[in-house]
Amino acid sequence: MKEQPTINQLKTKIKQLAKEKNAIILAHNYQPAEIQEIADICGDSLELSIRASKTQAEIILCCGVHFMAETASILSPDKTILLPNPDAGCPMADMVDPVALVAKKQALGNIPVVTYVNSSAAVKAVSDICCTSANVIKVTNSIKADEILMTPDKNLAQYAAANTDKKIHLWEGYCPFHNNLTPGDVAMAKKAHPEALFLAHPECPPQILELADSIQSTSGMIRFAGESDKNEFILGTEIGLIYPISKAHPDKKFYPASDKMYCIDMKKITLEHVLSSLENLTGEVKVPEDIRLAALGSVQKMIDIK
């Protein structure tokens, strides 16, 4: 019986193969620790794709979910984009499709559509501009119209609505694990860690954001913890963030708001998947050029906002 390679052997082989094939490995902040450890760049989804597009790498191996690989394809059409496990999807991104979005926009009088980057390329292609959880308020306030349709995350839309004078129409989408965090969960976490600040992701419901000491994206949480004079933090986001934020600030303590903040899709990629994808160039994701160009327009408008 053939002996299985150890984790360290897998990591060494992956890094060696990535170097040989001029590949860059990206890992989202929610990925398992062993995946983040082999990555060249870790971070938020759009941040990863932008940084990778500026490198000389010929292959971008994306450890995240499908829409992230599509975003890499949108920004780097001449590179080979690999998603090591094609089954890694995003339930929230699946809650909107381009046909339904166009119909909704028309029904509302063709008002501008702001689409969260956690969406498919096809949905970005029929949107007016994209946003991230970090820049959604800036994007919203940059639009000249008084009414906006925001998709797919109703919680992010409500967060934006609380910070603008514009009328925002919601799409009934949401992130399952952020949306399921309850005030009771937060109260229990605060009781267990009374000295900790509570940081909440904008994908959480409004009643959770009201309890937050600060509302931040994942990279924003890492930055905030470094700038704060506090030493303990409760994180209202997916538990995968505990690894990179603890690594960035080893002198501080971080606790999940709830153990149920666990995204199954973000945990679908294994070291074995990464190695196989690099060896065989499997799991390629390429956005068709007509969709890519339209989606790029929506993404670029966001990037251009100062």
N, C-alpha and C positions, 0 to 999 in steps of 0.2 A: 504494500500500500504506500502510495506516494505521500511523503511528509509535507504537511501544509506549512507555508512560509509564516514566520512570525510577523507581528505588526511592524516591528522595526525593519525587517527584511523587505516587507511590502513598501514601506515608506522610502527606503533607500532605492529600491528598484524604480519606483514612480518618479522620484526626483531625477534619477539618472536618465530615464527614458524621456522625461519632459525636456531636459537639457539637450539630448540628442536630436529631438524632433522640433526644437525651437518652439516649445509650447509654454504658455503661461497658465498657471492654475489659479482660478478665482474661487473663493469660498465666502458665502454669506455668513453674517454674524450668528445665524441660527444653526449652522451646520454642526455636526458632532465634533468634539475636540480633536479627534485624530485626523479629521478632514481639514480642519483649520490649520493643523500643524504642518501639513504638506503644501499649503497654499502659498503662492507668491504674494497675493494680495487678499486681505480679508476686509469686509466692510458691508455697507448698504448696497442694494441691488444696482441702482443706476451708477453710483460712485464706482463700482467695480468695472462696469462696462466702459465708462468714460476713460478710466485709467488704463485699461487693457488696450483700448483703441489707439492710445498714444505710444504703445510699445512696438518693437520690431518683431514681436512674436508672430509666427505664421499660424499657430493653433491657439485658440482660447478654449480651455477646458473649464466649463462652468459648473461648479458645485453649488447648486441652488435648486430652483424649480424652473419649469419650462419657459415662463414669460421672461425670466432673466436671460436665458440663452437666446431668446428671440431679440431682446434688447441689444445683446452683444452683436447679433447678426445685423441689426439695424445700423449700428454705429461702425461696424467693421465688416463690410460686405466682401472684402477681399481676403479675409481670414477664414479659416475653417473653425467653426464653432461646434464644440462637443458637449452634450449633456450626458454624463456617464450612465444615468438611469432614466430612460424616457418616461417612466411611470411617475416621476417626481413632478406633480402638477400643483396648482393653487386653486382651492375651492372658491375663493373670492373672485379670482380672475375668470373662473368659469361661470360666474353669476351674471355676466353680461356678454352679449354677442352683437356683432356689428349691425345686423338687420334690425334687431329690436331697438338698438341705440338710435339708428337713423330715424326709425318710426317715431320714437319718443321725442327726438329733437324737432321733427316736423310738427308734431302735435302741440309742441310748446312754442311754435312760431319761429323755429330756426334760431333759437338763442344759442350762444356759445357753449360748447361742451368742454369741460375740464376733466381730463381722465388721469387717474392715479396710475403711476408707472406699473403698479401691480395689476397688469391687464395684458391681453394678447396684442400682438402686432396689428391684427385685423381691426381691433377696437381702437387702438391708437390712430390707425389710418383714417378713421371717420370722425376723429375728434379735432378740436381746434387747437388745443394745447395740452400738454401733460403737466403733472406736478408730482412731487414727492411728499412724504410726510413732513419733511423738514421745510419745504418751501411753499406749501399749499396756500398759506395766507398771502405771501408775496405774489404768487401767481394769480390768485383770486382778485387781489386789489389792482393788478396790472391791467385787467380787462376793462374795456370802456363800457360795456353793457351793464345795465342795472340788474339783469337776471341771468343766471347761469344754471346749467345742468351739470351736476358733478357725478361722476361714476368711477368705479362701481361701489365704493365704500361709503355707506350712509353715515358711519361714525366720523370718518374724516371730513365728510361734507358738513356735518353738524358742528364740528370743531372749527372749520373755516367760517361757517355762518355766524358763530359767536364772536368772530374777530373781523367782521366786515359789515358794511351797510347794505351790501347787495342781497338780493333775494336768491337763495340757492335751492334749486329743486334737487331732491334726493333720488338716488337709485337704490333700490332695496337690496343691496349687496353688503357683505360684511366678511371679516376674517373670523372664522369659527372660534378660534381659541381666544382672541382678544375680546370678541363680543360676549363670550361666556363668563368673563371676569365679573364678579358681583361685589357690591359694597360690603357684603358680609365677609367675602374673601379678604378684602383689603383691611377690614377691621381686625380680623384674626391675625393677619401679618403684622399690623401695627402694634397689636397687643403683645405679640411675641418679640417684637423688636422696637420698643418704644423710642429709642434714640435715632432710629433710621428715618431718612427722608424717603418719601414715596415718589418715584418717577414713573409716569404713565406714558404709554405710546398713544399717539392720536387715533389709532385704530380702535381704542377702547371706547365704550359707550359714554355719553355725556356725564352720567352720574358718577362714573369712575374718574373722569377728568376733573370733576369738581373737587375730588378728594386729593388730587395730586399737588405735591410741592413744586413740581416742574413737569411740563409736558414736552417730551423729546422723542426724536427718532432714535434708532439704535445707536448710530454713531454719535448722535447728540447726547445720549445718556453717557457714553464713554467719555466724551469731552466734558460734560457737566460734572461728573464725578471727580475728574482731575482738577477742575477749577474750584470745587467746593471745599470749604474748610471742615465739612462734616466727614465722618469716617464710616458711616453705615448707610446703606441704601436698600430699599425694597423696589424691585424692578417689575413694573406692570407691563411685561412683554414676554415673549417666548423664552423659555429657560435656557436655550442655547447661548444667549447673550452672557450668561454668568461666566463662561470660559474666557472670552476675549476681554471683558471688562475687568475681571480679576487679574488677568495677565498684564493688562495695562496699568492697573493700580493695585499691586500686591499688598500694599500696606492698609488697604481698606476692605470692608466686608460688604458682601452683596447677597441678597436673599430674594428668591422668587416670590411674587405676590401670591401665587398659587401653583402647586405642582401640576395642575391640569392645563397650565399654559404650555402645552407641548404640541408642536406641529409634526404630525406623522410624515407629511411630504418632505419636510426639511431634513428628515432623518433617513431618507430612502437611499441615499448614495453612500456606498461603502468604499473602502480602500480597494477591494477586489474589483468593483465597478470602474473605479478610476484607472486602475492598471489595465484592465481589459479594453477600455475605451481608447487609451493611449496606444496600446499595442496594435489594435485592429482599426483604429479610427472609426469606431462605431458610435452611434448616438448623435450623428450630425444634425444640426438644426440650421436651416437656411430659409430666411423669409423671402418669398417671391418679390421680385424687383418692384413691381407696381405697388404692392402693399408696403414694401420697405421705404420707398421714397415718400409716400404719403405719411407714414408713421414717423419718419425722420423729421418731416416738417413740424409735426406736433412736439416732438422731443426737442428739436433745435430752438423753437420759439421759447420754450422754458429755459433752456440753457442760456439763451441770449438775454434774459431778464437780469438786470444788474441790481 
